[in-house]
Amino acid sequence: MPHMEELPPAPGSVSAERSVDDRATDYRSLSPQVGGCKRTKGNDRAPWIRALAPRPTMKSTLTSTGLLLLATALTFPLTSCGVMYNSRRAELLASASPADYGPPPPANHEAIEEGMIRARLKDPDSAQFRWTEGRRDIIHQGFASPTPVLVWVTSVGVNAKNGFGGYTGFEPYQFAWKDGRLFAYVFQSGFWQYVE
């Protein structure tokens, strides 16, 4: 009897589906897991993609939503503190007399400020200082506080060597004095640091 070649089954027939399933089963038996994902019928083409981009779970969705709500809840009071601070600051500026600011900084304020600055520098011996005249000003009573406070502010420009031995140029530092004592200072961060 002559050898007859078997023809492939017609697409969509029951025997065609079985042969596809059999091939998939054979393929899975060679490598049951790739990238930590089990191969299934809808997952044969690129199973590692699911491992790289897992579907969000209810827990991760709730966590993301919770973090977003927390950020919004924290932003609103800080923004409203800024609005309240600005309106209170304007009222205080309009009603404050020079005597309300209290006494100016002590005579040795430059030595105190210089010591604080030198303690933060990489090469304190290279520091060059430029002081300006103290001025009356208003700052927050504490971080993000809606309450303004009357202070004297002294400013100093500092030029010092960095870690590579080059001068950085004059950088601003500010100190707030209230009732003859250091109340707060600003170094390069731009935010007032309050003295306890």
ZIQUI-V107364 format. One record per pair of residues at least 24 apart in sequence whose C-alpha atoms are under 6 Angstrom apart, sorted by the first residue. I is the first residue (numbers start at 1). J is the second residue. Records with the same first field share a line. If there is no record, write none. Layout:
I->J, J
This chain:
81->146
84->146
85->146, 147
89->148
101->150, 151
102->179
103->179
105->177, 180
106->180
123->161
126->160
127->159, 160
128->158, 159
129->157, 158
130->156, 157
131->156
151->176, 177, 178
152->176, 177
